[in-house]
Amino acid sequence: MKCGTRVIPRGRYINRVIFPVPRQRYGGFGMKALIIGASGQIGHCLYEILKGGHQVTGTFFSYPQAGLIKLDMTEREKVHKLVGALVPEVVLIPAAMPNVEACEEKPEFCYQVNVDGVGHVLDAAAQVGAKIVYFSTDYVFDGAAGPYSETDRPNPISVYGRAKYAVEQRIQRSCSPWLIIRTTVVYGPEQQGKNFVMGLIRRLKQGAVVKVPRDQVGTPTYAPNLCRVVKELVELGKEGIYNVAGPDLMNRYQFALAVAETFELDKSLIVPVSTAELGQKAPRPLNGGLKINKVQAQIKTPLAGVYEGLREMKRIM
Ligand SMILES: NC(=O)c1ccc[n+]([C@@H]2O[C@H](COP(=O)([O-])OP(=O)(O)OC[C@H]3O[C@@H](n4cnc5c(N)ncnc54)[C@H](OP(=O)(O)O)[C@@H]3O)[C@@H](O)[C@H]2O)c1
């Protein structure tokens, strides 16, 4: 597809070179942003953080929340209708079916949501000249040699990882300005309680024994910190791929111990195992994690370490 200049209804000429405009050019109203998937872990905190200074609309899919609009992004017409009516300047896409095991079991469904559904959003955003902010993962790598930088070559080993990488490639070919945020092992206070830390706290409080892999290495990322960093990147008008993750490289067992210590729960209930022992369907990138030198050099917000993130989480829960 040939990339050209577009006119959007507000009369601003937009092309790859001059868009996005830094926030201060919008006066007191901030950017007009649309978040697809504002009911999820990352989407919800993005919604809350961006609301301070920007005009934000958010969508949910199966978890209704006050103020959010229902949208199934696999429904092409409805996606185009919403984006066409709002004409946002930025479309943030944390929406996904991120369950790695479910993706391996139902690859067609995984692609329907994570590739085709997101594709409808990309098309609609392109039609109104909106910038795309897409959330990706270190699962685009094989885990042979992490932590990874933005320039390392992806080689996904799971259905979920291949779907996310397929979207990354599509975005990189698009005419719209784009920002891909790669993140990993995201935790924090979460309404739906799905993330690793929320699940671990719940099970330890119930006195359950929890098996945790000691051979999956990553860089845990505190969700509110991730969202503050993304806000800064968007306001600075950054484009391209950015790793946004915590600075601490550790295995999942060490992370679980840090959770138990911070929340004063029984560490002896946490049993270290190998990933193979868990018998999961989807292969995991064992030596994963993300290097954050690039983002650290360009923003003011510090990236939160594991104990800092967990302590803040405990304070606000
Ligand atoms: N969490 C992590 O550790 C992690 C790590 C790396 C990358 N990521 C990426 O970050 C993004 C956000 O992750 P998350 O942890 O915030 O996931 P999440 O909590 O599961 O949120 C997913 C969001 O997508 C929405 N959604 C699901 N199916 C949809 C559909 N068909 N149409 C429209 N919206 C739909 C959900 O809506 P409802 O809840 O209302 O159904 C929810 O708002 C994902 O793209 C994921 O791949 C996450």
The ligand as an SDF file (V2000), in Angstrom:
LIG
                    3D

 48 52  0  0  0  0  0  0  0  0999 V2000
    0.0530   -9.3080   31.1440 N   0  0  0  0  0  0  0  0  0  0  0  0
    1.2900   -9.5620   30.7490 C   0  0  0  0  0  0  0  0  0  0  0  0
    2.1190  -10.1020   31.5030 O   0  0  0  0  0  0  0  0  0  0  0  0
    1.7250   -9.1650   29.3620 C   0  0  0  0  0  0  0  0  0  0  0  0
    3.0620   -9.3610   29.0000 C   0  0  0  0  0  0  0  0  0  0  0  0
    3.4600   -9.0020   27.7220 C   0  0  0  0  0  0  0  0  0  0  0  0
    2.5610   -8.4580   26.8420 C   0  0  0  0  0  0  0  0  0  0  0  0
    1.2630   -8.3010   27.1910 N   0  0  0  0  0  0  0  0  0  0  0  0
    0.3300   -7.7660   26.2170 C   0  0  0  0  0  0  0  0  0  0  0  0
   -0.3020   -6.6260   26.7730 O   0  0  0  0  0  0  0  0  0  0  0  0
   -1.6400   -6.5530   26.3480 C   0  0  0  0  0  0  0  0  0  0  0  0
   -2.5700   -6.3920   27.5290 C   0  0  0  0  0  0  0  0  0  0  0  0
   -2.4060   -7.4700   28.4280 O   0  0  0  0  0  0  0  0  0  0  0  0
   -3.2810   -7.5460   29.7470 P   0  0  0  0  0  0  0  0  0  0  0  0
   -2.4930   -8.2890   30.7460 O   0  0  0  0  0  0  0  0  0  0  0  0
   -3.8040   -6.2050   30.1050 O   0  0  0  0  0  0  0  0  0  0  0  0
   -4.4740   -8.4710   29.2370 O   0  0  0  0  0  0  0  0  0  0  0  0
   -5.9570   -8.6050   29.8230 P   0  0  0  0  0  0  0  0  0  0  0  0
   -5.9920   -8.1460   31.2390 O   0  0  0  0  0  0  0  0  0  0  0  0
   -6.3990   -9.9800   29.5080 O   0  0  0  0  0  0  0  0  0  0  0  0
   -6.7930   -7.5670   28.9530 O   0  0  0  0  0  0  0  0  0  0  0  0
   -7.1650   -7.8470   27.6320 C   0  0  0  0  0  0  0  0  0  0  0  0
   -8.1610   -6.8220   27.1760 C   0  0  0  0  0  0  0  0  0  0  0  0
   -8.5990   -7.1810   25.8730 O   0  0  0  0  0  0  0  0  0  0  0  0
  -10.0230   -7.1480   25.8550 C   0  0  0  0  0  0  0  0  0  0  0  0
  -10.5040   -8.0650   24.8240 N   0  0  0  0  0  0  0  0  0  0  0  0
  -10.4220   -9.4100   24.7930 C   0  0  0  0  0  0  0  0  0  0  0  0
  -11.0070   -9.8950   23.6860 N   0  0  0  0  0  0  0  0  0  0  0  0
  -11.4610   -8.8190   22.9910 C   0  0  0  0  0  0  0  0  0  0  0  0
  -12.1860   -8.6620   21.7800 C   0  0  0  0  0  0  0  0  0  0  0  0
  -12.5520   -9.7070   21.0290 N   0  0  0  0  0  0  0  0  0  0  0  0
  -12.4910   -7.4060   21.3780 N   0  0  0  0  0  0  0  0  0  0  0  0
  -12.1310   -6.3320   22.1210 C   0  0  0  0  0  0  0  0  0  0  0  0
  -11.4590   -6.4100   23.2730 N   0  0  0  0  0  0  0  0  0  0  0  0
  -11.1310   -7.6560   23.7050 C   0  0  0  0  0  0  0  0  0  0  0  0
  -10.4460   -7.5470   27.2460 C   0  0  0  0  0  0  0  0  0  0  0  0
  -11.7870   -7.1590   27.5070 O   0  0  0  0  0  0  0  0  0  0  0  0
  -12.6510   -7.8520   28.7110 P   0  0  0  0  0  0  0  0  0  0  0  0
  -11.7270   -7.9980   29.8730 O   0  0  0  0  0  0  0  0  0  0  0  0
  -13.7530   -6.8600   28.9330 O   0  0  0  0  0  0  0  0  0  0  0  0
  -13.1380   -9.1520   28.1750 O   0  0  0  0  0  0  0  0  0  0  0  0
   -9.4240   -6.7510   28.0630 C   0  0  0  0  0  0  0  0  0  0  0  0
   -9.8450   -5.4130   28.1710 O   0  0  0  0  0  0  0  0  0  0  0  0
   -1.8940   -7.8120   25.5060 C   0  0  0  0  0  0  0  0  0  0  0  0
   -1.8070   -7.4670   24.1550 O   0  0  0  0  0  0  0  0  0  0  0  0
   -0.7660   -8.7430   25.8510 C   0  0  0  0  0  0  0  0  0  0  0  0
   -0.4200   -9.5410   24.7730 O   0  0  0  0  0  0  0  0  0  0  0  0
    0.8270   -8.6390   28.4520 C   0  0  0  0  0  0  0  0  0  0  0  0
  1  2  1  0
  2  3  2  0
  2  4  1  0
  4  5  1  0
  4 48  2  0
  5  6  2  0
  6  7  1  0
  7  8  2  0
  8  9  1  0
  8 48  1  0
  9 10  1  0
  9 46  1  0
 10 11  1  0
 11 12  1  0
 11 44  1  0
 12 13  1  0
 13 14  1  0
 14 15  2  0
 14 16  1  0
 14 17  1  0
 17 18  1  0
 18 19  2  0
 18 20  1  0
 18 21  1  0
 21 22  1  0
 22 23  1  0
 23 24  1  0
 23 42  1  0
 24 25  1  0
 25 26  1  0
 25 36  1  0
 26 27  1  0
 26 35  1  0
 27 28  2  0
 28 29  1  0
 29 30  1  0
 29 35  2  0
 30 31  1  0
 30 32  2  0
 32 33  1  0
 33 34  2  0
 34 35  1  0
 36 37  1  0
 36 42  1  0
 37 38  1  0
 38 39  2  0
 38 40  1  0
 38 41  1  0
 42 43  1  0
 44 45  1  0
 44 46  1  0
 46 47  1  0
M  CHG  2   8   1  16  -1
M  END
$$$$
